[in-house]
């Protein structure tokens, strides 16, 4: 029998300023049984003239198709998109942060369910660790 897939998502929320700004960090801290840890899609942005380093921004949670199409950790010659194992966003209010967290959680669940269904794996266990 195949190993039951498992994914651990770690969530950390921190205050960034006195006006109520908050920071959400999510990352895959563990993935087994055929689930890739790189489920966050980024886009490499064109170089800004005064910037010394290329910039990339979080775009969305990877779909099953994104996993097949986009490389891990850096873009390739075909597209500016790539996948990483986490994201780090800042919000003006905790309510916006919670809305985004709920959307991310739902999309991560859908992607993991798609991976297990399409690849013929047993249902995955999804664990959220809040720091």
C-alpha angles and dihedrals in degrees: 000000000000119000112263107251117241133186128189118204115194118205126194124180122189137171114249104182145006093255092070100269113156135190126221120200119184126177140162103249094178138011129174141165100041100318111127116223093220102084100138117089120214133185124217107228124213114269114272109224096239094042119099094195132052112254127223129185135201110254109174147316110290119255123211088264092050090055090057095041106042127060124231124261100353138031123260131219093274103057141004092235126100140157131248133180097245151016137220120201135169124214135191093226139026089235091062090047092052092048090052092046091052091050092047092048091051093047093046089052091050093049093048091048090050092050093051094043097045094041092046095243127147116263112287128239113231117200124187118204114196117200 
